[in-house]
Amino acid sequence: MKSAALIGALFVVAALCGLLSYEALSRRPDNTLASRWRQAVTVARSADRTKAELPAIRKRDEATQLFLEIASAGLPSTRSRAAMLAGLLRVRNALADPTRRETLMIDAAMSLRESVRRDPANDDAAYDLELLLAKAQRSGRTIPPTRPHGPSKLKGSPSHGKPGTGY
């Protein structure tokens, strides 16, 4: 009788340990910065694999919003990279969507400016911004230093540099 109670108690302890192990190791929704980054990258890559243009534009818009969320918190270098990628996705959509081209190019420039502002050492963002502004100028279009139609889609104040300098 005593040994049966001991065996029963061991089964209870084993079941409890199994339950605790399962809870500790089971996959839960991960809302960390790394998981949000992975999600944004996954959506952006799926847009590249999408053949039809309209679904690809929608996926890039979704990835842009995810990167903008990431750009609103965290380390300056991470925020800068996220803003830069949002800007590049906007440029890609601008090339594919002539009806929103001007707005997307302005938003792309703002994202790239914000990227440079958040991390001045981000040479890729500075290069991409200068390239965008130079190509716009060569095509006869100017991109204003701030968004003329309302506030930035990025959190934080926009950069106010000398027009044509990009930052």
N, C-alpha and C positions, 0 to 999 in steps of 0.2 A: 504494500500500500504506500509506504514511504517512498519507494523508488518510482512508483507511478506518478506521484505528485511531483517529484523532482524532474522526471522526464517531461511532464506537462509544463512545468515552469520553464524548462529549457526550451521547449517549443514556443512558448510565449515570448521569451527573450529573443529567440532566433527570428520569429515573425516580426517583432518590433525592430530588430536590427535590419532586417530585409526592407521593411517599410521606410525606415530612416535613410537607408542607402538609396532606395529608389527615389525618394524625394530629393536627396542631395544630387543625384546624377541625372535625373530626368530633365529633358529640355524644357525650359520655360521661355516665354518671350523675353528676348534680351533687348533692352532699350538703351544699351550703352552706345557711346559715340562710335565705337568700332563696328557695331552691328548696323547702325544707321549708315555709316560710310559704305559698308558692304552692300547694303540694300540700294543705295544711290548708284553705286558702280554697276551693280547687276542690272538695274533698270536702264542705265545709259548704254550698257553693252547690248542689252536686248533690243534697244532702238537701232543700233548699228546692224543687227542681224535681221531686222524687219524690212521686208522688200517693199511693201506698200508705204507710200510717203506719209499719208495722213496718220496711220497708227504710229509710225516712227516719230512724227512730230509730237504726238501726244505723249509718247514715252519719254522723249527728251524734255518736254515740259514737266513731266512728273519728276524726272531725275533732277532737273533744275531746282524745283521746289525743295526736294530732299537736301540738295547741296546748300541751298540758302538757309535751311533750318540748321544745318551743321555749322554754317558760317556765323550763326548768331551766338554761339557759345564755344567755350574751349580755349585752347592755346592759340595765340595769334597766328602761328605758322599753319596750324590746321584750319583755322578760320579763313586764312588767306588762300590756301589751296582750294578749299571748298568754293569760295567766291570766284576764284579763277575758273574752276571747272564749270560753274553755273554760267559764267560769261561765255565760255567757249561753246557750251551747249546752245546758248541763245544765238550765237553767231551761226551755228549750224542750222538752227531752225529758221533764221532770217534768210539764209540762202535757199531754203526749201519752201518758204511761205511768203510769197510776194505781197500778200495782203497785210501782213504784220511786219514786213521787213524793217521799216523805219523805226518803229517802236522797239522791236527786238534788238536792233543795232544800238539804239540809245541805252537800253537796259543792259546789253552786253558790255558797253563801255563803262557804265556805272558799276557793274560787278567787277570788272577788271580794275577800275580805279580803287574800289573798296579793297580789293585784294592787295594792291600795292600799298594802300594806306595802312592796312592791318599788319603787313610784313614788308617793309621796304627792301629787304634782302631777297624777296621773291623776284628774281630776274626774269623768270618765265612769264609771270604776269605783266611785268613792265614791258617786256618785248612784245607780248601779244597785244597789249594796249596800244603801244606805239604803232605796230603794224596795222591794227584796225583803224586808228585815226589817220594814218598815212594813206591807206587804201580809200577811205571815205573821202579824204581831201582830193586825191587824184581823180576820183569819180565825180567830183563836183558837189559832193554832199558834205555838210559839216555836222559833226556830232557835238552838241553843246556840252559844256563842262558839268552841268547838272540837268536833271530830268525836267523838261518844261511842262509836263502834264501831271505833276503831282509828286508825292514823296517817293523816295527810293524803295525798292522792294527789299533791300537789305536793311537790317537794323543798324542803328548808328548813324552818325551824320555823314553826308557825302563829302568827298574830297573836293576842295575848291582850289584847284591849281590854275596857273596861267593857261588860257585857251591854247590848244595845240601842243601843250607839253604832256598831256595825258595824266598827270598826277600832281 
